[in-house]
């Protein structure tokens, strides 16, 4: 009887091992890597003419699963906040800056914006994340859309660029309040591109980042509900698989 149990156990373990290897191979077959880059460009009207700033977001994503309905997604992205260098105040030689921050939708922004536009044109693009990844990988470089207002990331500036605690929100429809008469947000566009992700632009603008010091965003003493209480990864994001 003992020998029979051992044989039966060996058979069961063999079947489980074969099943495991089969599904491991199956999941490997249905593993897809997607990679894309898109550029965000901010254009501001000033008394001295238009000023623009742009950043490139590079995204790596992985879809794994034996079927399209059972898929796990992993996503990593590298980018920096968009920096627009603006003319100095009257009587000053120091430039001012408008920053458009990294936010929770940064990794999926292109999928959402271009996917919706493609569906509006009658193209068959599903609503699952993997559908959006496939769709934007089919777009030619240079494809550009105006970013919908509801997709705007946060805009901020610093009353004193040397003091991280002087950060303040900028309202997209009221740049005059932050910078003065003649300042207006003209557009924010999103473009599919093959350019590399930005590096060093934010550090060149913010001294505490350039110096490699902690900017102490968490010391602002703001309530959690305030969007400015989540700035630790809002200026620079470096993630890799």
PyMOL commands that set and color helices and strands:
alter all, ss='L'
color gray80, all
select helices_A, chain A and resi 2-29+106-120+129-137+149-151+164-166+175-179+201-205+207-210+217-220+227-229
alter helices_A, ss='H'
color red, helices_A
select strands_A, chain A and resi 31-46+49-67+70-80+82-86+96-100+144-146+155-158+167-169+184-193+236-238
alter strands_A, ss='S'
color yellow, strands_A
deselect
rebuild
show_as cartoon
